[in-house]
Amino acid sequence: MNSSNNVVSLAGRILLSAIFIFAGIGKIAAFSGTVGYAASVHMPMPSVAIAVALVIELLGGLAILVGFQTRIAAWIVFLYLIPASFFFHNFWAMEGAARMNNQIHFLKNVAIMGGLLILAANGAGGASLDASRARKA
């Protein structure tokens, strides 16, 4: 991979990871409120689910950011987004502005999932811990 592709891959990882890192921090800052919301949408074991979500968001986001075990991290975050999207953005069960807002958020998650699949398939690129470790091996 040439150096401009490495820079582009790094920029993509920065942009993709930001949403997960900030969401994880937000869950820490407002844990009880987030658990309450999860309970209101009938998420099973909401305290456990939100704790798992914040770990996946923070660790997965940071792994993607620095390019560490990137393919595995991308798959884990991808799989996490499936139930998260269905529980929290079930636009098909809503009406009016709430329906449109949640449809946009659902489709945003679908787009992010597409980016994660590309990352899972192609790896982090040259400007990453994965590439650094491969060069040393």
N, C-alpha and C positions, 0 to 999 in steps of 0.2 A: 504494500500500500504506500503511495507517495505521501509526502509531508502535507500537502494541501488536503488530502483525504483524511489524514490523521487529525488535522485541525477541525475539519468539518465534523468528523465523528465525535471529537471531544465536545464541540459546541452542541451537537445533538444530545449527547449524554447529559450535559449541564442543563439544557432546557427540559429534557424528559424527566430528570431526577428532581427538579425543583418542586414540582407539584407534590411529590410523595414526601420529601423532606419537610416541607412546610405543613402538610397535612398531619404528619406524625407529630410534629412539635405542637400543632394545634390541639391534637387529641390529648397530649400530656397537659397542656395548659387548661383545658376544659374537660377533663376526663369524666367527671360525674354528669355533666350536661350531655356529653356525647353518649354516654351509657344510657341516660334517660331517653334520648332520641332513638337509639337503637332498640330499646325496649318498646317504644311507641310504634315502631314498624314491625314488631313481633319477631325481632331477631332472637334466635335461641341463645341462651346464656350470654346476655349482652355485655356483662363486665369482662368475661373471658374473650368474647369476640372482639371487643374494642381493644383490649390489651394485645391480642394477636395482631390486629390491624395496625396498631401503632408500631409494633416491632417490625412488621413487614414493610410498612411505609418508610420508617427511619432507616433500618438496616438495608433494605432493598434499594431505597433511593441513594444512600451513601455508596453502596457497592456499585451501582450504575454510574454514579458521579465519578468515582475514581477508577472505574474499570476493573474491579476485583471480582473474579468469578462471575463475570458479566452475563454469560449465557444462562447460568443457573438462576441468578438474581432476576433476570428478565422473565424467565418462565414462572418463577414464584410470584412475582408481582402481577404478571398476566393472569395466572390462575386466581389470585386474590381478587382481581377486578371483576371476575364473573359474578360471584355472589354479591359483592358490594354494589355492583350496578343494578342487579335485579332487586335487592332489598331497598336501596335508597333512592333509586331513580325509576320507579315503576310507573312511568307516565301513562301507560295503558289503563291504569286504574284511577286516573285523575281527570279533571275537567278544567277548562278555561286556561288562565295564565299559568297555574301550577303544572298543568299538563305540558304546555309548551316549554316552560323552564326545565322541567325534569327530562323531557325528550332531548333537549339540547345537552344537558349534563350526561345523559345516557350515551348519546352519540359521541360526545367528547371522550368518554371512557372507551368507547369502541375504537375511536381514532388512536388513542394512547395505546390500546391493546395492539393495534396494527404496528405502531412503532416498536413496541416491546418484542413482537414476533420478529421483526427485521433485526433487532439487536440480538435476539436469541439465535437467529440463523447465521448472522455475520460476525458476531463478536464485537468487542469494544473499539477495535482499531489500534493503531500504533501508539497513540498517546494515552496509555493505560497501564495499570499495574499488571494486567494479564499479559500484555505484550512485553513488558519489562521482565517479567518472570520467564517468559518463553525465550527471550534473548539470552538469559543467564543459563538456561538449561542446556 
